[in-house]
Every structure is written in structure tokens, then in C-alpha cells.
Amino acid sequence: MKVDYDRESDILYIKFKDSKIVNTRMLSEDLYADLDVDGVFVGIEIWKASQNAIQPLSRNISQELQKTLEQSA
């Protein structure tokens, strides 16, 4: 798996495997899935990634880290 983030475009791309992309499906307004010739997911593109992926993920990590620190204190 490979993850790329284009800060200027605010697009996060997660590539699951190296295959030729033959189709892209819109899953939602800001989420697209790339498929290979067999219809297998190759990657996901997340638009407005800072608000749709990065901030929520950062919040979740922060909350889990805080719980862990509180439990170990």
C-alpha cells in the first residue's frame, strides 16, 4: 500500500496494489475508487482530504492517545 497527499490540491490517494486502472467510480462527492480490469479496487482518491480524512483521523488518534495516557497514569 502506498499513500500520497497533494497539499496544493488537498487530495489524498491511497493505492492498494500496482495494477492498471481501467475504471474510476464516484462513491460520493469527494471520494473516488479506481478499479482494475477485473473490477478489483486499486486505489481510493479523497478530495478535500484535510476536512474529509486528515482532521477526523487526527482527532481519533488524539482521543485514543489521551485515553491511553489516562489509563496508564
PDB file as gemmi writes it, atoms N, CA and C in Angstrom:
CRYST1    1.000    1.000    1.000  90.00  90.00  90.00 P 1                      
ATOM      1  N   MET A   1       0.849  -1.171   0.000  1.00  0.00           N  
ATOM      2  CA  MET A   1       0.000   0.000   0.000  1.00  0.00           C  
ATOM      3  C   MET A   1       0.892   1.231   0.000  1.00  0.00           C  
ATOM      4  N   LYS A   2       0.438   2.248  -0.704  1.00  0.00           N  
ATOM      5  CA  LYS A   2       1.175   3.498  -0.795  1.00  0.00           C  
ATOM      6  C   LYS A   2       0.188   4.645  -0.599  1.00  0.00           C  
ATOM      7  N   VAL A   3       0.606   5.663   0.153  1.00  0.00           N  
ATOM      8  CA  VAL A   3      -0.246   6.818   0.410  1.00  0.00           C  
ATOM      9  C   VAL A   3       0.467   8.068  -0.077  1.00  0.00           C  
ATOM     10  N   ASP A   4      -0.243   8.865  -0.879  1.00  0.00           N  
ATOM     11  CA  ASP A   4       0.289  10.135  -1.373  1.00  0.00           C  
ATOM     12  C   ASP A   4      -0.698  11.242  -1.028  1.00  0.00           C  
ATOM     13  N   TYR A   5      -0.154  12.398  -0.662  1.00  0.00           N  
ATOM     14  CA  TYR A   5      -1.004  13.548  -0.369  1.00  0.00           C  
ATOM     15  C   TYR A   5      -0.487  14.748  -1.146  1.00  0.00           C  
ATOM     16  N   ASP A   6      -1.369  15.350  -1.937  1.00  0.00           N  
ATOM     17  CA  ASP A   6      -1.051  16.561  -2.671  1.00  0.00           C  
ATOM     18  C   ASP A   6      -1.621  17.729  -1.882  1.00  0.00           C  
ATOM     19  N   ARG A   7      -0.766  18.429  -1.166  1.00  0.00           N  
ATOM     20  CA  ARG A   7      -1.185  19.516  -0.295  1.00  0.00           C  
ATOM     21  C   ARG A   7      -1.847  20.653  -1.077  1.00  0.00           C  
ATOM     22  N   GLU A   8      -1.302  20.968  -2.235  1.00  0.00           N  
ATOM     23  CA  GLU A   8      -1.848  22.068  -3.036  1.00  0.00           C  
ATOM     24  C   GLU A   8      -3.281  21.777  -3.486  1.00  0.00           C  
ATOM     25  N   SER A   9      -3.542  20.547  -3.912  1.00  0.00           N  
ATOM     26  CA  SER A   9      -4.880  20.159  -4.359  1.00  0.00           C  
ATOM     27  C   SER A   9      -5.745  19.632  -3.221  1.00  0.00           C  
ATOM     28  N   ASP A  10      -5.122  19.328  -2.083  1.00  0.00           N  
ATOM     29  CA  ASP A  10      -5.787  18.744  -0.919  1.00  0.00           C  
ATOM     30  C   ASP A  10      -6.461  17.424  -1.285  1.00  0.00           C  
ATOM     31  N   ILE A  11      -5.684  16.582  -1.992  1.00  0.00           N  
ATOM     32  CA  ILE A  11      -6.176  15.267  -2.406  1.00  0.00           C  
ATOM     33  C   ILE A  11      -5.257  14.193  -1.823  1.00  0.00           C  
ATOM     34  N   LEU A  12      -5.888  13.215  -1.170  1.00  0.00           N  
ATOM     35  CA  LEU A  12      -5.187  12.070  -0.598  1.00  0.00           C  
ATOM     36  C   LEU A  12      -5.473  10.867  -1.487  1.00  0.00           C  
ATOM     37  N   TYR A  13      -4.410  10.154  -1.882  1.00  0.00           N  
ATOM     38  CA  TYR A  13      -4.584   8.964  -2.709  1.00  0.00           C  
ATOM     39  C   TYR A  13      -3.980   7.775  -1.981  1.00  0.00           C  
ATOM     40  N   ILE A  14      -4.782   6.741  -1.813  1.00  0.00           N  
ATOM     41  CA  ILE A  14      -4.323   5.504  -1.180  1.00  0.00           C  
ATOM     42  C   ILE A  14      -4.345   4.421  -2.249  1.00  0.00           C  
ATOM     43  N   LYS A  15      -3.150   3.904  -2.555  1.00  0.00           N  
ATOM     44  CA  LYS A  15      -3.006   2.886  -3.602  1.00  0.00           C  
ATOM     45  C   LYS A  15      -2.824   1.532  -2.921  1.00  0.00           C  
ATOM     46  N   PHE A  16      -3.729   0.594  -3.218  1.00  0.00           N  
ATOM     47  CA  PHE A  16      -3.690  -0.720  -2.592  1.00  0.00           C  
ATOM     48  C   PHE A  16      -2.786  -1.703  -3.309  1.00  0.00           C  
ATOM     49  N   LYS A  17      -2.726  -1.595  -4.627  1.00  0.00           N  
ATOM     50  CA  LYS A  17      -1.873  -2.515  -5.381  1.00  0.00           C  
ATOM     51  C   LYS A  17      -1.495  -1.897  -6.714  1.00  0.00           C  
ATOM     52  N   ASP A  18      -0.424  -2.415  -7.298  1.00  0.00           N  
ATOM     53  CA  ASP A  18       0.036  -1.937  -8.600  1.00  0.00           C  
ATOM     54  C   ASP A  18      -0.699  -2.684  -9.696  1.00  0.00           C  
ATOM     55  N   SER A  19      -1.710  -2.062 -10.223  1.00  0.00           N  
ATOM     56  CA  SER A  19      -2.470  -2.605 -11.354  1.00  0.00           C  
ATOM     57  C   SER A  19      -2.874  -1.447 -12.251  1.00  0.00           C  
ATOM     58  N   LYS A  20      -3.110  -1.751 -13.483  1.00  0.00           N  
ATOM     59  CA  LYS A  20      -3.568  -0.730 -14.414  1.00  0.00           C  
ATOM     60  C   LYS A  20      -5.004  -0.360 -14.072  1.00  0.00           C  
ATOM     61  N   ILE A  21      -5.252   0.931 -13.949  1.00  0.00           N  
ATOM     62  CA  ILE A  21      -6.588   1.430 -13.650  1.00  0.00           C  
ATOM     63  C   ILE A  21      -7.375   1.520 -14.956  1.00  0.00           C  
ATOM     64  N   VAL A  22      -8.528   0.863 -14.992  1.00  0.00           N  
ATOM     65  CA  VAL A  22      -9.358   0.901 -16.194  1.00  0.00           C  
ATOM     66  C   VAL A  22     -10.703   1.581 -15.950  1.00  0.00           C  
ATOM     67  N   ASN A  23     -11.031   1.825 -14.682  1.00  0.00           N  
ATOM     68  CA  ASN A  23     -12.316   2.447 -14.377  1.00  0.00           C  
ATOM     69  C   ASN A  23     -12.207   3.215 -13.058  1.00  0.00           C  
ATOM     70  N   THR A  24     -12.880   4.336 -12.990  1.00  0.00           N  
ATOM     71  CA  THR A  24     -12.964   5.108 -11.763  1.00  0.00           C  
ATOM     72  C   THR A  24     -14.429   5.326 -11.445  1.00  0.00           C  
ATOM     73  N   ARG A  25     -14.804   5.002 -10.218  1.00  0.00           N  
ATOM     74  CA  ARG A  25     -16.189   5.171  -9.799  1.00  0.00           C  
ATOM     75  C   ARG A  25     -16.278   6.246  -8.725  1.00  0.00           C  
ATOM     76  N   MET A  26     -17.279   7.094  -8.864  1.00  0.00           N  
ATOM     77  CA  MET A  26     -17.538   8.111  -7.853  1.00  0.00           C  
ATOM     78  C   MET A  26     -18.363   7.459  -6.756  1.00  0.00           C  
ATOM     79  N   LEU A  27     -17.799   7.392  -5.541  1.00  0.00           N  
ATOM     80  CA  LEU A  27     -18.508   6.795  -4.418  1.00  0.00           C  
ATOM     81  C   LEU A  27     -19.321   7.834  -3.655  1.00  0.00           C  
ATOM     82  N   SER A  28     -18.813   9.056  -3.641  1.00  0.00           N  
ATOM     83  CA  SER A  28     -19.516  10.199  -3.070  1.00  0.00           C  
ATOM     84  C   SER A  28     -18.913  11.441  -3.706  1.00  0.00           C  
ATOM     85  N   GLU A  29     -19.366  12.600  -3.290  1.00  0.00           N  
ATOM     86  CA  GLU A  29     -18.906  13.848  -3.899  1.00  0.00           C  
ATOM     87  C   GLU A  29     -17.392  14.009  -3.852  1.00  0.00           C  
ATOM     88  N   ASP A  30     -16.766  13.536  -2.785  1.00  0.00           N  
ATOM     89  CA  ASP A  30     -15.325  13.721  -2.602  1.00  0.00           C  
ATOM     90  C   ASP A  30     -14.550  12.412  -2.501  1.00  0.00           C  
ATOM     91  N   LEU A  31     -15.140  11.309  -2.946  1.00  0.00           N  
ATOM     92  CA  LEU A  31     -14.496  10.007  -2.817  1.00  0.00           C  
ATOM     93  C   LEU A  31     -14.637   9.216  -4.111  1.00  0.00           C  
ATOM     94  N   TYR A  32     -13.480   8.798  -4.652  1.00  0.00           N  
ATOM     95  CA  TYR A  32     -13.450   8.068  -5.920  1.00  0.00           C  
ATOM     96  C   TYR A  32     -12.655   6.787  -5.750  1.00  0.00           C  
ATOM     97  N   ALA A  33     -13.122   5.715  -6.370  1.00  0.00           N  
ATOM     98  CA  ALA A  33     -12.439   4.428  -6.312  1.00  0.00           C  
ATOM     99  C   ALA A  33     -11.930   4.059  -7.696  1.00  0.00           C  
ATOM    100  N   ASP A  34     -10.677   3.652  -7.762  1.00  0.00           N  
ATOM    101  CA  ASP A  34     -10.078   3.181  -9.009  1.00  0.00           C  
ATOM    102  C   ASP A  34     -10.124   1.661  -9.030  1.00  0.00           C  
ATOM    103  N   LEU A  35     -10.500   1.107 -10.188  1.00  0.00           N  
ATOM    104  CA  LEU A  35     -10.638  -0.339 -10.341  1.00  0.00           C  
ATOM    105  C   LEU A  35      -9.772  -0.841 -11.493  1.00  0.00           C  
ATOM    106  N   ASP A  36      -9.328  -2.091 -11.378  1.00  0.00           N  
ATOM    107  CA  ASP A  36      -8.558  -2.688 -12.463  1.00  0.00           C  
ATOM    108  C   ASP A  36      -9.497  -3.426 -13.418  1.00  0.00           C  
ATOM    109  N   VAL A  37      -8.940  -4.129 -14.373  1.00  0.00           N  
ATOM    110  CA  VAL A  37      -9.716  -4.808 -15.407  1.00  0.00           C  
ATOM    111  C   VAL A  37     -10.663  -5.863 -14.823  1.00  0.00           C  
ATOM    112  N   ASP A  38     -10.316  -6.415 -13.650  1.00  0.00           N  
ATOM    113  CA  ASP A  38     -11.153  -7.429 -13.003  1.00  0.00           C  
ATOM    114  C   ASP A  38     -12.175  -6.825 -12.040  1.00  0.00           C  
ATOM    115  N   GLY A  39     -12.209  -5.495 -11.951  1.00  0.00           N  
ATOM    116  CA  GLY A  39     -13.140  -4.833 -11.045  1.00  0.00           C  
ATOM    117  C   GLY A  39     -12.672  -4.788  -9.604  1.00  0.00           C  
ATOM    118  N   VAL A  40     -11.390  -5.073  -9.396  1.00  0.00           N  
ATOM    119  CA  VAL A  40     -10.804  -5.060  -8.058  1.00  0.00           C  
ATOM    120  C   VAL A  40     -10.335  -3.643  -7.728  1.00  0.00           C  
ATOM    121  N   PHE A  41     -10.580  -3.210  -6.485  1.00  0.00           N  
ATOM    122  CA  PHE A  41     -10.135  -1.885  -6.063  1.00  0.00           C  
ATOM    123  C   PHE A  41      -8.615  -1.787  -6.117  1.00  0.00           C  
ATOM    124  N   VAL A  42      -8.141  -0.759  -6.782  1.00  0.00           N  
ATOM    125  CA  VAL A  42      -6.710  -0.488  -6.903  1.00  0.00           C  
ATOM    126  C   VAL A  42      -6.326   0.659  -5.971  1.00  0.00           C  
ATOM    127  N   GLY A  43      -7.231   1.645  -5.853  1.00  0.00           N  
ATOM    128  CA  GLY A  43      -6.931   2.790  -5.013  1.00  0.00           C  
ATOM    129  C   GLY A  43      -8.153   3.640  -4.757  1.00  0.00           C  
ATOM    130  N   ILE A  44      -8.011   4.534  -3.789  1.00  0.00           N  
ATOM    131  CA  ILE A  44      -9.074   5.467  -3.430  1.00  0.00           C  
ATOM    132  C   ILE A  44      -8.499   6.872  -3.417  1.00  0.00           C  
ATOM    133  N   GLU A  45      -9.241   7.795  -4.006  1.00  0.00           N  
ATOM    134  CA  GLU A  45      -8.852   9.206  -4.035  1.00  0.00           C  
ATOM    135  C   GLU A  45      -9.848   9.991  -3.184  1.00  0.00           C  
ATOM    136  N   ILE A  46      -9.332  10.733  -2.219  1.00  0.00           N  
ATOM    137  CA  ILE A  46     -10.170  11.518  -1.312  1.00  0.00           C  
ATOM    138  C   ILE A  46      -9.907  12.990  -1.562  1.00  0.00           C  
ATOM    139  N   TRP A  47     -10.926  13.694  -2.060  1.00  0.00           N  
ATOM    140  CA  TRP A  47     -10.827  15.134  -2.281  1.00  0.00           C  
ATOM    141  C   TRP A  47     -11.161  15.851  -0.988  1.00  0.00           C  
ATOM    142  N   LYS A  48     -10.686  17.105  -0.865  1.00  0.00           N  
ATOM    143  CA  LYS A  48     -10.840  17.876   0.379  1.00  0.00           C  
ATOM    144  C   LYS A  48     -10.376  17.020   1.552  1.00  0.00           C  
ATOM    145  N   ALA A  49      -9.217  16.407   1.363  1.00  0.00           N  
ATOM    146  CA  ALA A  49      -8.705  15.424   2.309  1.00  0.00           C  
ATOM    147  C   ALA A  49      -8.488  15.991   3.699  1.00  0.00           C  
ATOM    148  N   SER A  50      -8.094  17.247   3.793  1.00  0.00           N  
ATOM    149  CA  SER A  50      -7.842  17.806   5.122  1.00  0.00           C  
ATOM    150  C   SER A  50      -9.104  17.775   5.969  1.00  0.00           C  
ATOM    151  N   GLN A  51     -10.263  18.019   5.381  1.00  0.00           N  
ATOM    152  CA  GLN A  51     -11.507  18.001   6.157  1.00  0.00           C  
ATOM    153  C   GLN A  51     -12.175  16.634   6.156  1.00  0.00           C  
ATOM    154  N   ASN A  52     -12.007  15.850   5.102  1.00  0.00           N  
ATOM    155  CA  ASN A  52     -12.689  14.564   4.988  1.00  0.00           C  
ATOM    156  C   ASN A  52     -11.917  13.385   5.562  1.00  0.00           C  
ATOM    157  N   ALA A  53     -10.620  13.518   5.735  1.00  0.00           N  
ATOM    158  CA  ALA A  53      -9.832  12.381   6.210  1.00  0.00           C  
ATOM    159  C   ALA A  53      -8.809  12.767   7.279  1.00  0.00           C  
ATOM    160  N   ILE A  54      -8.010  13.764   7.005  1.00  0.00           N  
ATOM    161  CA  ILE A  54      -6.882  14.068   7.878  1.00  0.00           C  
ATOM    162  C   ILE A  54      -7.329  14.593   9.241  1.00  0.00           C  
ATOM    163  N   GLN A  55      -8.220  15.589   9.275  1.00  0.00           N  
ATOM    164  CA  GLN A  55      -8.689  16.126  10.558  1.00  0.00           C  
ATOM    165  C   GLN A  55      -9.446  15.081  11.371  1.00  0.00           C  
ATOM    166  N   PRO A  56     -10.401  14.348  10.786  1.00  0.00           N  
ATOM    167  CA  PRO A  56     -11.084  13.320  11.580  1.00  0.00           C  
ATOM    168  C   PRO A  56     -10.130  12.247  12.110  1.00  0.00           C  
ATOM    169  N   LEU A  57      -9.189  11.824  11.287  1.00  0.00           N  
ATOM    170  CA  LEU A  57      -8.225  10.821  11.714  1.00  0.00           C  
ATOM    171  C   LEU A  57      -7.336  11.358  12.828  1.00  0.00           C  
ATOM    172  N   SER A  58      -6.896  12.591  12.697  1.00  0.00           N  
ATOM    173  CA  SER A  58      -6.067  13.216  13.729  1.00  0.00           C  
ATOM    174  C   SER A  58      -6.828  13.310  15.048  1.00  0.00           C  
ATOM    175  N   ARG A  59      -8.108  13.667  14.978  1.00  0.00           N  
ATOM    176  CA  ARG A  59      -8.946  13.739  16.185  1.00  0.00           C  
ATOM    177  C   ARG A  59      -9.058  12.373  16.855  1.00  0.00           C  
ATOM    178  N   ASN A  60      -9.310  11.339  16.067  1.00  0.00           N  
ATOM    179  CA  ASN A  60      -9.431   9.988  16.609  1.00  0.00           C  
ATOM    180  C   ASN A  60      -8.139   9.526  17.260  1.00  0.00           C  
ATOM    181  N   ILE A  61      -7.019   9.782  16.615  1.00  0.00           N  
ATOM    182  CA  ILE A  61      -5.722   9.398  17.180  1.00  0.00           C  
ATOM    183  C   ILE A  61      -5.485  10.143  18.482  1.00  0.00           C  
ATOM    184  N   SER A  62      -5.786  11.424  18.497  1.00  0.00           N  
ATOM    185  CA  SER A  62      -5.604  12.236  19.702  1.00  0.00           C  
ATOM    186  C   SER A  62      -6.465  11.722  20.853  1.00  0.00           C  
ATOM    187  N   GLN A  63      -7.720  11.393  20.568  1.00  0.00           N  
ATOM    188  CA  GLN A  63      -8.616  10.881  21.604  1.00  0.00           C  
ATOM    189  C   GLN A  63      -8.132   9.543  22.149  1.00  0.00           C  
ATOM    190  N   GLU A  64      -7.711   8.648  21.273  1.00  0.00           N  
ATOM    191  CA  GLU A  64      -7.212   7.345  21.706  1.00  0.00           C  
ATOM    192  C   GLU A  64      -5.925   7.482  22.517  1.00  0.00           C  
ATOM    193  N   LEU A  65      -5.065   8.374  22.084  1.00  0.00           N  
ATOM    194  CA  LEU A  65      -3.821   8.617  22.812  1.00  0.00           C  
ATOM    195  C   LEU A  65      -4.117   9.163  24.201  1.00  0.00           C  
ATOM    196  N   GLN A  66      -5.058  10.085  24.295  1.00  0.00           N  
ATOM    197  CA  GLN A  66      -5.445  10.665  25.584  1.00  0.00           C  
ATOM    198  C   GLN A  66      -5.998   9.580  26.510  1.00  0.00           C  
ATOM    199  N   LYS A  67      -6.852   8.699  26.002  1.00  0.00           N  
ATOM    200  CA  LYS A  67      -7.397   7.583  26.803  1.00  0.00           C  
ATOM    201  C   LYS A  67      -6.275   6.700  27.326  1.00  0.00           C  
ATOM    202  N   THR A  68      -5.336   6.366  26.449  1.00  0.00           N  
ATOM    203  CA  THR A  68      -4.214   5.521  26.831  1.00  0.00           C  
ATOM    204  C   THR A  68      -3.383   6.161  27.918  1.00  0.00           C  
ATOM    205  N   LEU A  69      -3.108   7.450  27.781  1.00  0.00           N  
ATOM    206  CA  LEU A  69      -2.319   8.168  28.783  1.00  0.00           C  
ATOM    207  C   LEU A  69      -3.060   8.237  30.120  1.00  0.00           C  
ATOM    208  N   GLU A  70      -4.372   8.439  30.082  1.00  0.00           N  
ATOM    209  CA  GLU A  70      -5.158   8.491  31.307  1.00  0.00           C  
ATOM    210  C   GLU A  70      -5.183   7.141  31.999  1.00  0.00           C  
ATOM    211  N   GLN A  71      -5.261   6.049  31.237  1.00  0.00           N  
ATOM    212  CA  GLN A  71      -5.290   4.709  31.807  1.00  0.00           C  
ATOM    213  C   GLN A  71      -3.960   4.309  32.429  1.00  0.00           C  
ATOM    214  N   SER A  72      -2.878   4.813  31.861  1.00  0.00           N  
ATOM    215  CA  SER A  72      -1.546   4.442  32.370  1.00  0.00           C  
ATOM    216  C   SER A  72      -1.090   5.343  33.519  1.00  0.00           C  
ATOM    217  N   ALA A  73      -1.848   6.387  33.816  1.00  0.00           N  
ATOM    218  CA  ALA A  73      -1.456   7.313  34.896  1.00  0.00           C  
ATOM    219  C   ALA A  73      -1.895   6.818  36.259  1.00  0.00           C  
TER     220      ALA A  73                                                      
END                                                                             
